[in-house]
Amino acid sequence: MKVIELKGVGKKYKIYHERPMLVKSLFTGVARRKKMEEFWALKNVNIEINKGEAAGIIGDNGAGKSTILKILSGVTAPTTGRVSVSGRIAGLLELGAGFHHDLTGRENVFLNGSILGLSKREIEEKFDSIVDFAGIKDFIDTPLRNYSSGMFVRLGFAVAVHVNPEILLVDEVLAVGDQSFQAKCLKTIENFLKEGNTLVFVSHDLNIIRHICSRVILMEKGEVVLDGEPSKVISRYWLSIGDKKGIGKIETEKLKIILNNGRLILLWNDIELTKGLSGYTSMRSFVKWYDSTVAEWRITENTETQIKASGEWMGLPLIQHWTVSFNEGWIEWDIEMEVKAPVDILKQQANIMLSEDYDRWIAEGGYSGIFPKFREETDDDWDRLWTAESSSVWIGAEGKDNGETFLPTVKFCADSLTGKERINIVNSNTFYRGRVLQQLRENDEATKRYEPGRYHYFSGKIRIE
C-alpha cells in the first residue's frame, strides 16, 4: 500500500544578491537593485514509498535530502509536481524546529504535541513517558534557550515518537546525540517499524542508514540518481564522490580503495567490504577516545597506485599523515604522527571494520572461529575474540558465498614498532555491528607521554583474496 508519493516534484528558491553600490547613487538617490538568481533544490523527483518501508535518503550537502522532508512534513510547498501522504505524520527535522526557545521544556511538549495533533488530555497522559524517554527531568521547567543541542534532540525525538505516528521523518539531527541515546533512538525506530509503520530517514551516517533502512535513495544536485538495495546504493555513492577535499581513490579491475576523510573504504566488484568507521585510527587520551573520522583531512597526493593524506585532530594537538599504496596485490597502509604539543596517549589503534556479513574469523597457524552475535550494550568494551603479538601473524575474516553475494577473504597484518603491539580480532557492539581487525598498543606510565616531534604510528598490509 502506497503511503507517500512524490510525482514530478520540483522546488525552486529565489536567491537575491546585493549589487555593489556606486558612489553616484549616493547623490542621485537611485536605490540599489538586487540581483536575483533561481536555484532548483529539487528537479523532477519521483518517489513512491509503501507502508512499512524504511527508506533512507543519502547524498552530499545541497543534494536536496532535507528539502524532501520539509515538503513531506508541510513546512514548505513544492514549486512543481504533486505530493500525497496518507497517514499521521511526525517529523524530527532541523535542530529546534517546532519549538519556541523562550518557553520551557514542559510548555514546548504541550505546544509541539498539539501541533502534531494530540489533545491536551492525550499529552498529559503521555507527558511523564516523554520526559522519561528524553532524560531531561531536571530541566523540564527550564527555557529551551538554555538547552544544549543534545537536549533539543532528546526532547524533539521523544515528542515525535509519542504522538503515535504512522509515518516518521527523521533528519540528520540524531548525529547530535551521544552514542547511548542514539542506540536508544534506533531501538525505538526498530520497534516502530516492526509495528508496520513507515520511516523516511536522512543521514550522512551510512552505518545507521545500512542498519535500519530496507531501501536507500541517492540524491545528486536535486535529482534521484539511484533507488534500491542499501549496499548497492551506498557503494554507488562511494564511487561517485569524485575528487573532493579529503577524498582520494585507487581503482583496479575488481578492487576500489577510497580514502574519505579518515576512513579507508574497500569495495570489491562495487560491493562494500568495510562498513561504518571502515579503516580508521583511534587514540585514547585521559578518559576519551578520539578517532580519525573527526579530524580535518586533505589529500596531498593521489596517483594510480598511491594516496597521501594529512588529518589534523580535533581535541588533540597532533596531525596524522597517511600513505595508502597498492602494490602487487597488497594494500599498504603507513601512518606517521606529528605531535605539536605534549600529550598523553594511553591507547592507540589501527582498525579495519568489516561488514557484519563476514561470519568467520581466521588467523595464521590454523586458528579460526565463528563471529558471535553482537551484544546489546553500547559501551566502549567490544568483544576481543583472538589476540597475538603483532609481528608474528596475520588475521582475517571470511565472508558468505550464497551464490548471489560473494565476499572475498580479507587478511590483515601489521609491523610491531615497539614490541608492545597486539593484533586482535574484535566484535563491535550492536551500534556499529562490525567485524574488526585491529592492531592495539597500550602505553604505560613511562611511554604514554608524547613530546613534540614526529613518530611512526603504524605500518600494516591488507590483502583481498
Secondary structure, 3 states (H helix, E strand, C coil): CEEEEEEEEEEEEEEEEECCCCHHHHHHCCCCCEEEEEEEEEEEEEEEEECCCEEEEECCCCCCHHHHHHHHHCCCCCCEEEEEECCCEEEECCCCCCCCCCCEHHHHHHHHHHHCCCCHHHHHHHHHHHHHHHCCHHHCCCEHHHCCHHHHHHHHHHHHHHCCCCEEEECHHHHHCCHHHHHHHHHHHHHHHHCCCEEEEECCCHHHHHHHCCEEEEEECCEEEEEECHHHHHHHHHHHCCCCCCEEEEECCCEEEEEECCCEEEEECCEECEEEEEEEEEEEECCEEEEHHHCEEEEEEECCCEEEEEEECCCCCEEEEEEEEEECCEEEEEEEEEECCCEECCEEEEEEEECCCEEEEEECCCEEEECCCCCCCCCCCCEEEEEEECCCCCEEEEECECCCCECCCEEEEECCCCCCEEEEEEECCCCCCCEEEEEEEECCCCCCEECCEEEEEEEEEEEEC
